[in-house]
């Protein structure tokens, strides 16, 4: 370890992102990217904006994008915050809204960046176990806390909560900020955005990476009461006043406005997920009910790590987590119909040979 590091750096356990392989000819089902291209309208507007004006700084407030998001969700633009991917939005959220004396609560099996932020910002936290069915039970969060955060649908399980459960949670915790991380909400879940105007302690975080096929742009956003948004703005403007470049702002706005393309690609992924679930179950896999663009599954007779390695030998990459309770699960991103067909064929061959 370097003698020049700050004291906190020695204690950090950084987040490990999903592998982005350098070799080609792979079926990449490990990082929950959308298998379909971005909206053609988004691509056109970004291509047209690639001109001499890029010498100028972008709009520090990304007002046009905020308005597109507000229009889509029937909010005011002052209720929207944007950042460089939902990870940055979440980082600002942890610092601005979730850093209190009482412990922050989140599930024991959840997005693995949450404990990383707690370590970075020295946030007192407590994990709440999922139940035996790997579900979040909001009644488990009726305890003293300085805030609550979890993905809905949860990751990596893919299991979602109905809107009524989110509202019950908000009613049970009126003095705490409740953050619902909706990175995968567009693949079958019910967004909590509908509750924002009723609950000033609710913050909803989303991304254009998944359902709008723009992970390469790095655009995320949060929606909530203006007081929460202003807290995020104060942190953002103390860190980086220009988190989004001009092309990202224009492309993300166009993607938000192209509802027809968005609806079509989400529907295709949902249909493929249903088909893939049936095919995995036919091979003997247990598959958790998913509302995301991935499935979380295990085979009772085969080691998940061995299956992942064997798939890689067949040029297919999936995600395996070496973590308690889920060490025998694979998280499989929903690819195209053709990619999922090759996955099933490979798994069938692997299982038959073991």
Secondary structure by P-SEA (a helix, b strand, c coil): cccccccccccccccccccccccccccccccccccccccaaaaaaaaaaccccccccccccaaaaaaaaaaaaccccccccccccaaaaaaaaaacccccccbbbbbcccccaaaaaaaaacccbbbbbcccccccccccccccccbbbbbcccccccccccaaaaaaaaaacccbbbbbbccccccccccccccccccccbbbbbcccccccccccccccccccaaaaaaaaaaaaacccccccaaaaaaaaaaaaaaaaaaaaaaaaaaaaaaaaaaaaaaccccccccccbbbbbbccccaaaaaaaaaaacbbbbbbcccccccbbbbccccaaaaaaaaaaaaaaaaac
